[in-house]
């Protein structure tokens, strides 16, 4: 069993995803933070919607990226105020995070 543990995070992108391209509409995006360039991190973007993806949808996205939650890992949620550089008013952002490990054999 792999002992590598990574951090997966997801957030509601207020102005669309950062990858593969902007939509201009809100959507949830999940990525697994790793060494190397951010543009190369495994990333999953749900279709434009402000509804929080369910636990099952998050697990499916992680599986597609080749990861699974680490043993006894639970999603943790935090709030913070959005960056000042956006053209719209500052708003509270919800961020989800969970520890993950690579799937045996890689992505599904």
ABEGO torsion letter per residue (X at the ends): XBABBBBBBBBBBAAEBAOABBAGBBBBBBBBBBBEBAAABBBBBBBBBABBBBAAAAAAAAAAAGBBBBBGBBBBBBBBBBBAABABBBBBBBBBBBBBBBBBGEBX
